């Protein structure tokens, strides 16, 4: 991808993301599109977004692969890793070589290397002094992101933050907590729906998610809506 083409695609992607910020948009759709765009347009292998609930506990909200989701879950269970550190400090955390991670990140390091990742770049999702989550970019090669990709990653994190806090004031603390909890609850239902579709169709969970996304798009529904119908058995998807 040439720099001119890459820049043009980035501009088109941000324009498309801006167009989705309308009343009634599906936050899961937006965040999934965002991590997919990071994977496709930046020098990265996989991407994931972690969000904090009302108690400040992180969970995986969107990811481009089951491998990246597993790595994130491992560091969350260990309460240690670059993405957790990014959330706690509100600072960008770059690890050009995961193999050289500090020993306190051992579980994250071993999981990431086992899944084929060699470096990570974590960007806080922050509005003023409030950090609500992180955007995490995993690469299968050691080394850091170049300056253009760093800037783009920061912009993607900002879009995610705006999407979640759209038309909400940080002074309305209870409303913000409700918004975040609703987004996390939607993700739980989506994970259940992936399991249902994977089991009934004999496919992997990644393939199941693609079936769910395809149905949602073709019927102009949100992923969360389709997932809820799959979980309560009012809808069945056949591969």
ROSE-4610 file (N, C-alpha, C; in Angstrom, 1 decimal, always signed):
// ROSE-4610
residu = [X/X/X/X/X/X/X/X/X/X/X/X/X/X/X/X/X/X/X/X/X/X/X/X/X/X/X/X/X/X/X/X/X/X/X/X/X/X/X/X/X/X/X/X/X/X/X/X/X/X/X/X/X/X/X/X/X/X/X/X/X/X/X/X/X/X/X/X/X/X/X/X/X/X/X/X/X/X/X/X/X/X/X/X/X/X/X/X/X/X/X/X/X/X/X/X/X/X/X/X/X/X/X/X/X/X/X/X/X/X/X/X/X/X/X/X/X/X/X/X/X/X/X/X/X/X/X/X/X/X/X/X/X/X/X/X/X/X/X/X/X/X/X/X/X/X/X/X/X/X/X/X/X/X/X/X/X/X/X/X/X/X/X/X/X/X/X/X/X/X/X/X/X/X/X/X/X/X/X/X/X/X/X/X/X/X/X/X/X/X/X/X/X/X/X/X/X/X/X/X/X/X/X/X/X/X/X/X/X/X/X/X/X/X/X/X/X/X/X/X/X/X/X/X/X/X/X/X/X/X/X/X/X/X/X/X/X/X/X/X/X/X/X/X/X/X/X/X/X/X/X/X/X/X/X/X/X/X/X/X/X/X/X/X/X/X/X/X/X/X/X/X/X/X/X/X/X/X/X/X/X/X/X/X/X/X/X/X/X/X/X/X/X/X/X/X/X/X/X/X/X/X/X/X/X/X/X/X/X/X/X/X/X/X/X/X/X/X/X/X/X/X/X/X/X/X/X/X/X/X/X/X/X/X/X/X/X/X/X/X/X/X/X/X/X/X/X/X/X/X/X/X/X/X/X/X/X/X/X/X/X/X/X/X/X/X/X/X/X/X/X/X/X/X/X/X/X/X/X/X/X/X/X/X/X/X/X/X/X/X/X/X/X/X/X/X/X/X/X/X/X/X/X/X/X/X/X/X/X/X/X/X/X/X/X/X/X/X/X/X/X/X/X/X/X/X/X/X/X/X/X/X/X/X/X/X/X/X/X/X/X/X/X/X/X/X/X/X/X/X/X/X/X/X/X/X/X/X/X/X/X/X/X/X/X/X/X/X/X/X/X/X/X/X/X/X/X/X/X/X/X/X/X/X/X/X/X/X/X/X/X/X/X/X/X/X/X/X/X/X/X/X/X/X/X/X/X/X/X/X/X/X/X/X/X/X/X/X/X/X/X/X/X/X/X/X/X/X/X/X/X/X/X/X/X/X/X/X/X/X/X/X/X/X/X/X/X/X/X/X/X/X/X/X/X/X/X/X/X/X/X/X/X/X/X/X/X/X/X/X/X/X/X/X/X/X/X/X/X/X/X/X/X/X/X/X/X/X/X/X/X/X/X/X/X/X/X/X/X/X/X/X/X/X/X/X/X/X/X/X/X/X/X/X/X/X/X/X/X/X/X/X/X/X/X/X/X/X/X/X/X/X/X/X/X/X/X/X/X/X/X/X/X/X/X/X/X/X/X/X/X/X/X/X/X/X/X/X/X/X/X/X/X/X/X/X/X/X/X/X/X/X/X/X/X/X/X/X/X/X/X/X/X/X/X/X/X/X/X/X/X/X/X/X/X/X/X/X/X/X/X/X/X/X/X/X/X/X/X/X/X/X/X/X/X/X/X]
num = [1/1/1/2/2/2/3/3/3/4/4/4/5/5/5/6/6/6/7/7/7/8/8/8/9/9/9/10/10/10/11/11/11/12/12/12/13/13/13/14/14/14/15/15/15/16/16/16/17/17/17/18/18/18/19/19/19/20/20/20/21/21/21/22/22/22/23/23/23/24/24/24/25/25/25/26/26/26/27/27/27/28/28/28/29/29/29/30/30/30/31/31/31/32/32/32/33/33/33/34/34/34/35/35/35/36/36/36/37/37/37/38/38/38/39/39/39/40/40/40/41/41/41/42/42/42/43/43/43/44/44/44/45/45/45/46/46/46/47/47/47/48/48/48/49/49/49/50/50/50/51/51/51/52/52/52/53/53/53/54/54/54/55/55/55/56/56/56/57/57/57/58/58/58/59/59/59/60/60/60/61/61/61/62/62/62/63/63/63/64/64/64/65/65/65/66/66/66/67/67/67/68/68/68/69/69/69/70/70/70/71/71/71/72/72/72/73/73/73/74/74/74/75/75/75/76/76/76/77/77/77/78/78/78/79/79/79/80/80/80/81/81/81/82/82/82/83/83/83/84/84/84/85/85/85/86/86/86/87/87/87/88/88/88/89/89/89/90/90/90/91/91/91/92/92/92/93/93/93/94/94/94/95/95/95/96/96/96/97/97/97/98/98/98/99/99/99/100/100/100/101/101/101/102/102/102/103/103/103/104/104/104/105/105/105/106/106/106/107/107/107/108/108/108/109/109/109/110/110/110/111/111/111/112/112/112/113/113/113/114/114/114/115/115/115/116/116/116/117/117/117/118/118/118/119/119/119/120/120/120/121/121/121/122/122/122/123/123/123/124/124/124/125/125/125/126/126/126/127/127/127/128/128/128/129/129/129/130/130/130/131/131/131/132/132/132/133/133/133/134/134/134/135/135/135/136/136/136/137/137/137/138/138/138/139/139/139/140/140/140/141/141/141/142/142/142/143/143/143/144/144/144/145/145/145/146/146/146/147/147/147/148/148/148/149/149/149/150/150/150/151/151/151/152/152/152/153/153/153/154/154/154/155/155/155/156/156/156/157/157/157/158/158/158/159/159/159/160/160/160/161/161/161/162/162/162/163/163/163/164/164/164/165/165/165/166/166/166/167/167/167/168/168/168/169/169/169/170/170/170/171/171/171/172/172/172/173/173/173/174/174/174/175/175/175/176/176/176/177/177/177/178/178/178/179/179/179/180/180/180/181/181/181/182/182/182/183/183/183/184/184/184/185/185/185/186/186/186/187/187/187/188/188/188/189/189/189/190/190/190/191/191/191/192/192/192/193/193/193/194/194/194/195/195/195/196/196/196/197/197/197/198/198/198/199/199/199/200/200/200/201/201/201/202/202/202/203/203/203/204/204/204/205/205/205/206/206/206/207/207/207/208/208/208/209/209/209/210/210/210/211/211/211/212/212/212/213/213/213/214/214/214/215/215/215/216/216/216/217/217/217/218/218/218/219/219/219/220/220/220/221/221/221/222/222/222/223/223/223/224/224/224/225/225/225/226/226/226/227/227/227/228/228/228/229/229/229/230/230/230/231/231/231/232/232/232/233/233/233/234/234/234/235/235/235/236/236/236/237/237/237/238/238/238/239/239/239]
x = [+0.9/+0.0/+0.9/+0.8/+1.6/+1.1/+2.0/+1.6/+0.4/+0.3/-0.8/-2.1/-2.0/-3.2/-3.6/-2.6/-2.9/-3.6/-3.0/-3.6/-5.0/-5.3/-6.6/-7.6/-7.1/-8.0/-8.3/-7.3/-7.5/-8.6/-8.4/-9.4/-10.8/-10.9/-12.2/-12.8/-11.9/-12.4/-12.9/-12.1/-12.5/-13.8/-14.0/-15.2/-16.4/-16.2/-17.2/-17.6/-16.5/-16.8/-17.6/-17.3/-18.0/-19.5/-19.7/-21.1/-21.9/-21.3/-22.0/-22.5/-21.9/-22.2/-23.6/-24.6/-26.0/-26.8/-28.0/-28.9/-29.2/-29.1/-29.5/-28.4/-27.2/-26.2/-25.8/-25.3/-25.0/-23.5/-23.2/-21.8/-20.9/-21.5/-20.7/-20.3/-21.2/-20.9/-19.7/-19.9/-18.9/-17.5/-17.4/-16.1/-15.5/-16.4/-15.9/-15.3/-16.0/-15.5/-14.2/-14.1/-12.8/-11.6/-11.8/-10.7/-10.3/-11.4/-11.1/-10.3/-10.7/-10.0/-8.5/-8.3/-6.9/-6.1/-6.7/-6.0/-5.7/-6.6/-6.5/-5.6/-5.6/-5.0/-3.6/-3.4/-2.2/-1.2/+0.0/+1.0/+0.8/-0.3/-0.6/-1.3/-1.2/-1.7/-3.2/-3.4/-4.7/-4.9/-6.2/-6.5/-7.7/-7.7/-8.8/-9.0/-10.2/-10.6/-11.0/-10.5/-10.9/-11.7/-12.8/-13.6/-13.7/-13.8/-14.0/-15.4/-15.9/-17.3/-17.4/-18.5/-18.7/-17.8/-17.2/-16.3/-14.8/-14.6/-13.3/-12.6/-13.4/-12.9/-12.9/-11.8/-11.7/-12.3/-12.8/-13.3/-13.1/-13.0/-12.8/-14.1/-14.1/-15.3/-15.4/-14.2/-14.2/-12.8/-12.7/-11.4/-11.5/-10.3/-10.3/-10.1/-9.7/-9.5/-9.7/-9.9/-10.0/-8.6/-7.5/-6.2/-5.9/-6.3/-6.1/-7.0/-8.2/-9.1/-8.5/-8.0/-7.4/-6.2/-5.4/-4.2/-4.7/-5.8/-6.3/-6.9/-7.6/-8.2/-7.2/-6.1/-5.0/-4.5/-4.2/-3.6/-4.6/-5.9/-6.9/-7.0/-6.9/-7.0/-5.8/-4.7/-3.4/-3.3/-4.2/-4.2/-2.9/-2.2/-0.9/-0.6/-0.1/+0.3/+0.3/+0.7/+0.8/-0.5/-1.6/-2.9/-3.5/-3.3/-3.7/-2.9/-1.6/-0.8/-1.2/-1.6/-2.1/-3.3/-4.2/-5.5/-5.2/-4.3/-4.1/-3.3/-2.4/-1.6/-2.2/-3.1/-3.6/-2.6/-1.5/-0.4/-0.3/+0.3/+0.5/+1.6/+1.4/+2.4/+2.8/+4.1/+4.6/+5.6/+5.5/+6.4/+6.9/+8.1/+8.6/+8.9/+9.2/+9.6/+9.0/+7.9/+7.2/+8.0/+9.0/+9.9/+10.7/+10.9/+11.7/+10.8/+9.5/+8.6/+9.1/+8.8/+9.2/+8.5/+9.1/+8.6/+7.2/+6.8/+5.4/+4.4/+4.8/+3.9/+4.0/+4.6/+4.9/+3.7/+2.6/+1.4/+1.0/+1.0/+0.7/+1.8/+3.0/+4.1/+4.0/+3.8/+3.8/+2.6/+1.4/+0.2/+0.4/+0.9/+1.1/+2.0/+3.2/+4.1/+3.5/+2.8/+2.2/+1.1/+0.5/-0.4/+0.2/+1.5/+2.3/+2.5/+2.3/+2.5/+3.9/+4.5/+5.8/+5.9/+5.0/+5.0/+3.6/+3.5/+2.1/+2.2/+1.2/+1.1/-0.3/-0.4/-1.6/-1.9/-3.1/-3.4/-4.6/-4.5/-5.7/-6.8/-8.0/-9.2/-9.6/-9.4/-9.4/-10.1/-10.9/-11.5/-11.1/-10.3/-9.7/-8.9/-9.3/-8.6/-9.3/-10.3/-11.1/-10.7/-10.1/-9.7/-10.8/-11.4/-12.5/-12.2/-11.0/-10.6/-9.3/-9.0/-7.7/-7.9/-7.2/-7.1/-5.8/-5.8/-4.5/-4.2/-3.0/-2.6/-1.5/-1.7/-0.7/-0.1/+1.2/+1.9/+2.7/+2.8/+3.5/+5.0/+5.5/+6.9/+7.3/+8.6/+9.0/+9.2/+9.3/+9.4/+8.3/+8.4/+7.4/+6.6/+5.5/+4.7/+5.5/+5.3/+6.0/+5.1/+5.6/+4.9/+3.5/+3.4/+2.0/+1.0/+1.4/+0.5/+0.2/+1.2/+1.0/-0.1/+0.0/-1.0/-2.4/-2.4/-3.7/-4.3/-3.5/-4.0/-4.6/-3.9/-4.5/-5.8/-5.9/-7.2/-8.3/-7.9/-8.9/-9.4/-8.5/-8.9/-9.8/-9.5/-10.4/-11.8/-11.9/-13.2/-14.0/-13.3/-13.9/-14.5/-13.7/-14.1/-15.3/-15.3/-16.4/-17.6/-17.5/-18.6/-19.3/-18.5/-19.1/-19.8/-19.1/-19.6/-20.4/-20.8/-21.5/-22.7/-22.8/-24.0/-24.2/-23.1/-23.1/-22.1/-22.5/-21.6/-20.9/-19.6/-18.8/-19.3/-20.0/-20.6/-21.7/-22.3/-23.4/-22.8/-22.2/-21.4/-22.3/-23.5/-24.4/-24.7/-25.0/-25.4/-24.2/-23.0/-21.8/-21.6/-21.7/-21.6/-22.6/-23.9/-24.9/-24.6/-24.1/-23.7/-22.6/-21.6/-20.5/-21.0/-21.8/-22.3/-23.2/-24.0/-24.8/-24.0/-22.9/-22.0/-21.4/-20.9/-20.3/-21.3/-22.5/-23.6/-23.9/-23.9/-24.1/-23.0/-21.8/-20.7/-20.9/-21.4/-21.6/-22.6/-23.7/-24.7/-24.2/-23.3/-22.7/-21.8/-21.1/-20.2/-21.1/-22.3/-23.2/-23.7/-24.1/-24.6/-23.6/-22.3/-21.3/-21.2/-21.3/-21.3/-22.5/-23.7/-24.9/-24.7/-24.3/-24.1/-23.0/-21.9/-20.8/-21.2/-22.0/-22.5/-23.5/-24.5/-25.5/-25.0/-24.0/-23.5/-22.2/-21.6/-20.3/-19.2/-19.1/-18.1/-17.3/-16.2/-15.4/-16.2/-15.7/-16.4/-16.1/-15.0/-14.7/-15.7/-15.9/-16.8/-18.2/-18.5/-19.9/-20.1/-19.1/-19.2/-19.4/-18.8/-18.9/-20.3/-20.9/-22.3/-23.3/-23.0/-23.9/-23.7/-22.5/-22.3/-23.0/-22.8/-23.4/-24.9/-25.5/-27.0/-27.4/-26.7/-27.0/-27.0/-25.9/-25.8/-26.9/-27.1/-28.1/-29.5/-29.8/-31.1/-31.2/-30.1/-30.0/-30.3/-29.7/-29.9/-28.6/-28.6/-27.4/-27.0/-25.7/-25.1/-25.8/-25.9/-26.5/-27.9/-28.7/-30.1/-30.1/-29.3/-29.3/-28.8/-27.8/-27.3/-28.3/-29.1/-30.1/-31.2/-31.5/-32.5/-32.0/-30.7/-30.1/-30.1/-29.8/-29.7/-31.0/-32.1/-33.4/-34.1/-33.4/-33.9/-35.0/-35.2/-36.2/-35.6/-34.3/-33.7/-32.7/-32.6/-31.6/-30.8/-29.5/-28.7/-28.2/-28.3/-27.7/-26.6/-25.4/-24.3/-24.5]
y = [-1.2/+0.0/+1.2/+2.1/+3.3/+4.3/+5.3/+6.2/+7.1/+7.4/+8.2/+7.4/+6.2/+5.3/+5.1/+4.9/+4.7/+5.9/+7.1/+8.3/+8.5/+8.2/+8.4/+7.4/+6.2/+5.2/+5.6/+6.2/+6.6/+7.7/+8.7/+9.8/+9.2/+8.3/+7.7/+7.0/+6.3/+5.5/+6.5/+7.5/+8.5/+9.2/+9.5/+10.1/+9.1/+7.8/+6.8/+6.7/+6.7/+6.5/+7.7/+8.9/+10.1/+10.0/+9.4/+9.3/+8.4/+7.5/+6.5/+7.1/+8.3/+8.9/+9.6/+8.9/+9.4/+8.8/+9.4/+8.9/+7.4/+6.6/+5.2/+4.3/+4.8/+3.9/+2.8/+1.7/+0.5/+0.7/+0.8/+1.0/-0.2/-1.4/-2.6/-2.5/-2.2/-2.1/-1.1/+0.1/+1.1/+0.7/+0.1/-0.3/-1.5/-2.4/-3.5/-3.0/-2.0/-1.4/-0.7/-0.1/+0.6/-0.3/-1.4/-2.3/-3.0/-3.3/-3.9/-2.9/-1.6/-0.6/-0.5/-0.6/-0.5/-1.7/-2.9/-4.0/-3.9/-3.3/-3.3/-2.1/-1.0/+0.2/+0.5/+0.0/+0.3/-0.9/-0.7/-1.8/-2.6/-3.3/-4.1/-5.4/-6.4/-7.8/-7.9/-7.4/-7.5/-6.3/-6.1/-5.0/-5.3/-4.7/-4.9/-3.7/-3.6/-2.4/-3.0/-2.5/-2.8/-1.6/-1.9/-0.9/-1.2/-0.1/-0.3/-0.1/-1.0/-0.9/+0.1/+0.2/+1.2/+1.1/-0.1/-0.4/-0.3/+0.2/+0.3/-1.0/-2.0/-3.3/-3.4/-3.8/-3.8/-5.1/-5.0/-6.2/-6.0/-7.1/-6.9/-6.6/-5.5/-5.0/-5.3/-5.3/-5.6/-6.1/-7.1/-7.6/-8.1/-8.2/-8.6/-10.1/-10.8/-12.3/-12.9/-14.2/-14.9/-14.9/-14.9/-14.8/-13.6/-12.4/-11.1/-11.1/-11.6/-11.6/-12.4/-13.6/-14.4/-13.7/-13.1/-12.3/-11.3/-10.5/-9.5/-10.1/-11.2/-11.8/-12.3/-12.8/-13.3/-12.2/-11.1/-10.0/-9.4/-9.5/-9.0/-9.9/-11.2/-12.1/-12.0/-11.6/-11.4/-10.0/-9.1/-7.7/-7.1/-7.5/-7.0/-7.1/-6.1/-6.1/-4.7/-4.5/-3.1/-2.4/-3.2/-2.6/-2.2/-3.0/-2.7/-1.5/-1.4/-0.3/+1.0/+0.9/+2.0/+2.6/+1.7/+2.2/+2.9/+2.3/+2.8/+4.1/+4.3/+5.5/+6.6/+6.2/+7.1/+7.5/+6.7/+7.0/+5.9/+6.3/+5.3/+4.4/+3.1/+2.1/+1.3/+1.4/+0.7/-0.4/-1.6/-2.7/-3.2/-2.7/-3.1/-4.6/-5.2/-6.6/-7.3/-8.0/-8.6/-9.6/-10.2/-11.2/-10.5/-9.2/-8.5/-7.8/-8.2/-7.6/-7.9/-7.0/-7.3/-8.5/-9.1/-10.4/-10.3/-9.1/-8.9/-9.1/-9.0/-9.3/-10.6/-11.6/-12.9/-13.6/-13.6/-14.3/-13.7/-12.4/-11.7/-12.0/-11.9/-12.2/-13.6/-14.6/-16.0/-16.2/-15.6/-15.8/-15.1/-13.9/-13.2/-13.9/-14.3/-15.0/-16.3/-17.0/-18.3/-18.1/-16.9/-16.6/-16.0/-15.9/-15.4/-13.9/-13.2/-11.7/-11.4/-10.3/-10.0/-8.6/-7.7/-6.3/-5.8/-4.8/-4.2/-2.7/-2.0/-0.6/-0.3/+0.2/+0.5/+2.0/+2.4/+3.8/+4.0/+5.0/+5.2/+5.9/+5.5/+6.1/+7.1/+8.4/+9.3/+10.6/+11.2/+12.5/+13.3/+14.3/+15.1/+14.2/+14.2/+13.3/+12.0/+11.7/+10.4/+9.4/+8.3/+7.2/+6.1/+5.8/+4.8/+3.4/+3.3/+2.1/+2.3/+1.3/+1.3/+0.7/+1.2/+0.6/+0.0/-1.3/-2.1/-2.7/-2.5/-3.0/-4.0/-5.2/-6.3/-6.6/-6.8/-7.0/-8.4/-9.0/-10.3/-10.2/-8.9/-8.6/-7.7/-7.8/-6.8/-5.5/-4.4/-3.1/-2.2/-0.9/+0.0/+0.5/+1.1/+1.8/+3.0/+3.3/+4.5/+5.7/+6.9/+8.1/+8.3/+8.0/+8.2/+7.2/+6.0/+5.0/+5.4/+5.9/+6.4/+7.5/+8.4/+9.5/+8.9/+8.0/+7.4/+6.6/+5.9/+5.1/+6.0/+7.1/+8.1/+8.6/+8.8/+9.3/+8.3/+7.0/+5.9/+5.8/+5.9/+5.9/+7.0/+8.2/+9.4/+9.1/+8.6/+8.3/+7.3/+6.3/+5.3/+6.0/+6.9/+7.6/+8.5/+9.2/+10.1/+9.3/+8.1/+7.3/+6.8/+6.5/+6.0/+7.1/+8.3/+9.4/+10.4/+10.0/+11.0/+11.5/+12.8/+13.6/+13.3/+12.9/+12.7/+13.6/+14.1/+14.9/+14.1/+14.4/+13.7/+14.1/+15.2/+15.6/+14.7/+14.0/+13.1/+11.7/+11.5/+10.3/+9.1/+9.1/+8.0/+7.6/+8.5/+8.3/+7.7/+8.2/+7.6/+6.2/+5.9/+4.5/+3.6/+4.1/+3.3/+3.0/+4.0/+3.9/+2.8/+2.9/+1.9/+0.5/+0.4/-0.9/-1.5/-0.7/-1.2/-1.7/-1.0/-1.5/-2.8/-3.0/-4.2/-5.3/-5.0/-6.1/-6.6/-5.7/-6.1/-7.1/-6.8/-7.7/-9.1/-9.2/-10.5/-11.3/-10.6/-11.3/-11.7/-10.9/-11.3/-12.5/-12.6/-13.8/-15.0/-14.9/-16.0/-16.4/-15.4/-15.7/-16.4/-16.0/-16.6/-18.1/-18.4/-19.8/-20.6/-20.0/-20.6/-20.9/-20.0/-20.1/-21.1/-21.1/-22.0/-23.4/-23.6/-25.0/-25.5/-24.7/-25.1/-25.3/-24.6/-24.7/-25.5/-25.9/-26.6/-25.8/-24.5/-23.6/-23.0/-22.3/-21.7/-20.5/-19.9/-18.7/-17.5/-17.5/-16.4/-16.4/-17.6/-17.8/-17.5/-17.9/-17.6/-16.1/-15.3/-13.9/-13.3/-13.8/-13.3/-13.5/-14.7/-15.0/-14.0/-13.7/-12.7/-11.4/-10.9/-9.6/-9.5/-10.6/-10.6/-10.5/-11.2/-11.2/-9.8/-9.2/-7.9/-6.8/-6.9/-5.9/-6.1/-7.4/-7.6/-7.3/-7.3/-6.9/-5.6/-4.8/-3.5/-3.4/-4.4/-4.5/-4.3/-3.9/-3.9/-5.3/-5.4/-6.8/-7.1/-6.2/-6.5/-7.0/-6.4/-6.9/-8.3/-8.6/-10.0/-11.0/-10.6/-11.5/-11.8/-10.8/-11.0/-12.0/-11.9/-12.8/-14.2/-14.3/-15.6/-16.3/-15.5/-16.0/-16.5/-15.7/-16.1/-17.0/-17.5/-18.5/-18.1/-16.7/-16.3/-16.1/-16.4/-16.4/-17.5/-18.1/-19.2/-18.8/-18.9/-18.7/-20.0/-20.2/-21.4/-21.0/-21.6/-21.3/-21.6]
z = [+0.0/+0.0/+0.0/-1.0/-1.1/+0.0/+0.3/+1.4/+0.9/-0.4/-0.9/-0.8/-1.2/-1.1/+0.3/+1.2/+2.6/+3.2/+2.9/+3.5/+3.0/+1.7/+1.2/+1.8/+2.1/+2.7/+4.2/+4.8/+6.2/+6.2/+5.3/+5.3/+5.0/+4.1/+3.8/+5.0/+5.7/+6.9/+8.0/+8.2/+9.3/+8.9/+7.6/+7.1/+7.3/+7.0/+7.2/+8.7/+9.6/+11.0/+11.5/+11.0/+11.4/+11.0/+9.8/+9.4/+10.2/+10.9/+11.8/+13.1/+13.4/+14.7/+14.6/+14.5/+14.4/+15.5/+15.7/+16.8/+16.5/+17.6/+17.4/+16.9/+16.7/+16.1/+17.1/+16.6/+17.5/+17.8/+19.1/+19.6/+19.3/+19.3/+19.0/+17.6/+16.7/+15.2/+15.0/+15.7/+15.5/+16.0/+17.2/+17.7/+16.9/+16.4/+15.6/+14.3/+13.7/+12.5/+12.7/+13.9/+14.2/+14.3/+15.1/+15.2/+13.9/+13.1/+11.8/+10.9/+11.0/+10.2/+10.7/+12.0/+12.5/+11.9/+11.9/+11.3/+9.8/+9.1/+7.7/+7.2/+7.9/+7.4/+8.1/+9.3/+10.0/+9.9/+10.3/+10.3/+11.5/+11.6/+12.8/+12.3/+13.1/+12.8/+13.4/+14.5/+15.2/+16.1/+16.4/+17.3/+18.2/+19.3/+20.3/+21.1/+21.6/+22.5/+23.8/+24.9/+26.3/+26.8/+27.5/+28.1/+29.6/+30.4/+31.9/+32.2/+33.2/+33.6/+34.7/+35.4/+36.4/+37.6/+37.8/+38.9/+38.5/+37.2/+36.8/+36.3/+36.1/+35.7/+34.2/+33.6/+32.1/+31.6/+30.3/+29.6/+28.1/+27.4/+25.9/+25.3/+24.5/+23.9/+22.4/+21.8/+20.3/+20.0/+19.1/+18.7/+17.3/+16.6/+15.3/+15.1/+16.2/+16.1/+17.5/+17.6/+18.8/+19.5/+18.7/+19.3/+20.1/+19.5/+20.2/+21.4/+21.3/+22.4/+23.6/+23.2/+24.3/+25.0/+24.2/+24.8/+25.8/+25.4/+26.2/+27.5/+27.4/+28.5/+29.5/+29.0/+29.8/+30.7/+30.1/+30.9/+31.8/+31.5/+32.4/+33.6/+33.4/+34.5/+35.4/+34.8/+35.6/+36.2/+35.7/+36.1/+35.8/+34.8/+34.4/+32.9/+32.3/+30.9/+30.4/+29.2/+28.7/+28.5/+28.2/+28.0/+29.4/+30.4/+31.8/+32.3/+32.0/+32.4/+31.7/+30.4/+29.7/+30.3/+30.7/+31.3/+32.7/+33.5/+34.8/+34.8/+33.8/+33.8/+32.8/+31.9/+30.9/+29.9/+29.8/+28.9/+27.8/+26.6/+25.6/+26.1/+25.9/+26.3/+25.0/+24.6/+23.5/+23.9/+23.4/+23.7/+22.4/+21.9/+20.6/+20.5/+21.7/+21.7/+22.9/+22.7/+23.8/+24.6/+23.9/+24.6/+25.7/+25.6/+26.6/+27.6/+27.7/+28.7/+30.1/+31.1/+32.5/+33.0/+34.0/+34.6/+35.1/+35.6/+36.1/+35.1/+33.8/+32.7/+32.1/+32.8/+32.3/+31.7/+32.3/+31.7/+30.4/+30.3/+29.0/+28.0/+28.4/+27.5/+26.9/+27.7/+27.2/+26.3/+26.7/+25.9/+24.5/+24.5/+23.3/+22.3/+22.9/+22.0/+21.5/+22.4/+22.0/+20.9/+20.8/+19.7/+18.5/+18.5/+17.4/+17.3/+18.4/+18.5/+19.0/+18.5/+18.9/+19.5/+19.2/+19.7/+19.9/+20.8/+21.1/+21.3/+20.9/+21.1/+21.7/+22.9/+23.6/+23.7/+23.3/+23.4/+24.3/+25.2/+26.1/+25.4/+25.7/+25.3/+26.4/+26.1/+27.2/+26.7/+27.6/+27.4/+28.6/+28.4/+29.5/+30.4/+31.7/+32.6/+32.9/+32.1/+32.3/+31.3/+31.7/+30.8/+30.9/+29.8/+29.9/+29.3/+28.6/+28.0/+27.2/+26.4/+25.6/+24.3/+23.3/+22.0/+21.9/+21.5/+21.6/+20.2/+19.7/+18.4/+18.6/+18.1/+18.2/+16.9/+16.9/+15.6/+15.7/+14.6/+14.5/+14.3/+14.2/+14.1/+15.2/+15.7/+16.7/+16.0/+16.8/+16.3/+16.7/+16.6/+17.0/+15.7/+16.0/+14.9/+14.4/+13.1/+12.6/+13.0/+12.8/+13.3/+12.8/+11.5/+10.8/+11.5/+11.7/+12.3/+13.8/+14.5/+15.8/+15.9/+15.0/+14.9/+14.6/+13.6/+13.2/+14.3/+15.1/+16.2/+17.3/+17.5/+18.5/+18.0/+16.7/+16.2/+16.3/+16.0/+16.1/+17.6/+18.5/+19.9/+20.3/+19.7/+20.0/+19.4/+18.2/+17.6/+18.5/+19.0/+19.9/+21.1/+21.7/+22.9/+22.6/+21.5/+21.1/+20.8/+20.2/+19.9/+21.2/+22.2/+23.4/+24.2/+24.2/+25.0/+24.2/+23.0/+22.1/+22.8/+22.8/+23.4/+24.9/+25.5/+27.0/+27.7/+28.8/+29.5/+30.6/+30.8/+31.8/+33.2/+33.3/+34.6/+35.0/+34.1/+34.4/+34.6/+35.8/+36.1/+36.0/+36.6/+36.6/+35.1/+34.3/+32.9/+32.1/+32.4/+31.8/+32.1/+33.4/+33.9/+33.3/+33.1/+32.5/+31.0/+30.3/+28.9/+28.7/+29.6/+29.5/+29.8/+30.9/+31.3/+30.2/+29.6/+28.5/+27.3/+27.0/+25.9/+26.3/+27.5/+28.0/+28.0/+28.5/+28.5/+27.1/+26.1/+24.7/+24.3/+24.7/+24.3/+24.9/+26.1/+26.7/+25.9/+25.5/+24.7/+23.4/+22.8/+21.5/+21.6/+22.7/+23.0/+23.1/+23.8/+23.9/+22.5/+21.7/+20.4/+19.5/+19.6/+18.9/+19.2/+20.5/+20.9/+20.4/+20.4/+19.8/+18.4/+17.6/+16.1/+15.8/+16.6/+16.4/+16.6/+17.7/+18.0/+17.0/+16.6/+15.7/+14.3/+13.9/+12.5/+12.4/+13.5/+13.4/+12.9/+13.3/+12.8/+13.9/+13.7/+14.7/+15.2/+16.3/+16.9/+16.0/+15.3/+14.4/+13.2/+12.7/+11.6/+12.0/+13.2/+13.8/+13.8/+14.3/+14.4/+13.0/+12.0/+10.6/+10.1/+10.5/+10.1/+10.7/+12.0/+12.7/+12.1/+11.8/+11.2/+9.8/+9.0/+7.7/+7.7/+8.7/+8.8/+9.2/+10.2/+10.7/+9.6/+8.8/+7.7/+6.6/+6.2/+5.2/+5.6/+6.9/+7.4/+8.0/+7.9/+8.5/+9.9/+10.7/+12.1/+12.8/+14.1/+14.9/+15.3/+15.5/+15.9/+17.2/+18.1/+19.4/+19.3/+18.4/+18.2/+17.7/+16.7/+16.2/+17.3/+18.0/+19.1/+20.1/+20.5/+21.5/+21.0/+19.7/+19.1/+19.0/+18.8/+18.7/+20.1/+21.1/+22.5/+23.0/+22.7/+23.2/+22.2/+21.2/+20.2/+19.3/+19.2/+18.3/+16.9/+16.7/+15.4/+15.4/+14.2/+14.0/+12.7/+12.7/+11.5/+11.0/+9.7/+9.1/+8.2/+8.4/+7.6/+6.1]
